[in-house]
């Protein structure tokens, strides 16, 4: 970790949030890594196909229903009420 990020407010003060697109669509698609949706893959299927054999995958939709999707903003870094 760089020195400038060792204190709590650095991410916000330096506006690093504005430089990063962390959306699922920003992750480069690859033929080597499956993209699965949490609503379309059952627990046992996930365990058998990905967890047990240590196969990486991108899981889409896992945070769709989180309150933080609408209450948290990177600009302020806290929940808005």
CORHU-V140423 format. One record per backbone hydrogen bond with DSSP energy under -0.5 kcal/mol. CO is the residue of the C=O (numbers start at 0). NH is the residue of the N-H. E is the energy in kcal/mol with one decimal. If there is no record, write none. Layout:
co: <CO/CO>
nh: <NH/NH>
e: <E/E>
//
This chain:
co: <1/2/6/8/9/10/10/11/14/15/15/16/19/22/22/23/29/31/32/33/33/35/36/36/41/42/43/44/45/45/46/49/50/53/55/56/57/57/59/60/62/65/66/66/67/70/72/72/72/77>
nh: <4/5/9/12/13/15/16/14/17/18/19/19/21/25/26/26/32/33/29/35/57/59/39/40/45/46/47/48/49/50/51/54/53/55/33/58/35/59/37/63/65/68/69/70/71/79/75/76/77/72>
e: <-1.4/-1.7/-1.7/-3.0/-2.5/-1.6/-0.7/-1.3/-1.3/-1.8/-0.6/-0.6/-0.7/-1.8/-0.6/-1.1/-0.7/-0.5/-0.5/-0.5/-2.8/-3.6/-1.9/-0.8/-2.7/-2.7/-2.6/-2.7/-2.6/-1.8/-2.9/-2.4/-1.1/-0.6/-0.7/-0.6/-2.8/-0.7/-2.7/-1.0/-1.6/-1.5/-1.7/-2.1/-1.5/-3.2/-0.6/-2.8/-0.5/-0.9>
//
